[in-house]
Amino acid sequence: MSVIDPRTVLLLTGLMSGLMSLVLYALKRNYPASIKGLGEWSAALLLLFMGGLLVAGRGKLPNLVSISVSSFLLWCGLYLAYVGTQRFFGVRPRIGPWMTLITGFALVQVWFTLIEPSYHMRLVLTTVVTAGLSGVHAWRVARQGSLTFARGLAVGVLVFLLAAQVMRLVTSFSMPFPTNAAFLDTSPFQLIYVTSFAFSILLFSISTVLMATDRLRIELQHLANHDSLTNALTRRRLDDACRSELERCRRHGRSMALLIMDLDHFKVVNDTFGHQAGDQTLINFVARVNALLRGPDQLGRFGGEEFVALLPDTTLDEALLVAERIRDACALADQAPACTVSIGVTTNRKDNDTVDTLLARADAALYRAKAGGRNRIETA
């Protein structure tokens, strides 16, 4: 005789799922709105909590409630967890067809509960639906690029749940349960099935918290390294990139270039058209420059309307060609208000060059471009 009561397992795990639902709801309230899916995950765990309570009431509640309604809530919870994962990864869910399918399965479940009672048919139906939802969910998480620990945990839990349901389906044909109360039977096989489902849900809820935390860390790193208006790199991040590239040039005897760019008469744009138009001008400028740069090149905002481009493995002549393309793109831009750009260009020269000396030379060249009438390029 087993000393573990499946009903107790369901109640305790349901309670933990309810608590994890509150945790995810708190994360939704406090995390950036750009992190989607937290609300759906929270609601899914709440539905699973409610369905688990009804399942634990098997034999004490009416069969329609403890069997059919509980199964419907559990399936809806599993599907809503999948919806949360879709939203988390930026995929638009198709809720209508899925809910129609789940409702149809639920009606069949009612038939085999009240009209033609059959524990085995309900078991087959439950395992097929649960396995299907688990498999689709695992596939969705697994195809989101390289697996982190959090996503790996989610995939592992969902695959385990899928395998457990398939095994349960297979063994049901060789070891059928004869009574309606068999779901809470204390036999080893049934106990394994009940606890595997319960703890899989708990582990999946933990994986969602970890995935949300990973996403928050990535967003905070992005905010720390990128200008909030233009999405160009911050000065600190570009300084670090320049320092690393300068060290690489010293080791391998290569050339790098810096372009300092300043939008001409930008104050006039703000004073004439307003600061919103000025902000849009900066955004448009960064978009145009990024479209002209190579993959390894990096663009940063050094403050106001001044930007710096780092061009690895670039000679002075090559840097001048890039600068000319940027100047032409700004001079020919058809967006209003129009704003030309002055550019100072320099490259590393000596082994004792530093980021400060490179910036100083490029800035001196920019000053000459401004003094020479603007909308020009100078080198240093």
Buried (B, 14 or more C-beta within 10 A) or exposed (E): EEEEBBBEBBBBBBEBBBEBBEBBBEBBEEBEEEBBBBBBBBBBBBBBBBBBBBBBBBEEBEBEEBBBBBBBBBBBBBBBBBBBBBBBBEBEBEEEEBBEBBEEBBEBBBBBBEEEEBBBBBBBBBBBBBBBBBBBBBEBBBEBEEBEEBBBBBBBBBBBBBBBBBBBBEBBEEEEBEEBEBBBBBBEBBBBBBBBBBBBBBBBBBBBBBBBBBBBEEBEEEEEBBBEEBBBBBBEBBBBBBEEBBEEBBEEEBBBBBBBBBBBBBEEBBEEBEEEBBEBBBBBBBEBBBEBBEEEBBBBBBEEBBBBBBBBBBBBEBBBEBBEBBBEBBEEBEEEBEBBBBBBBBBBEEEEBEBEBBBEBBBBBBBBBBEEEBBBBBBB
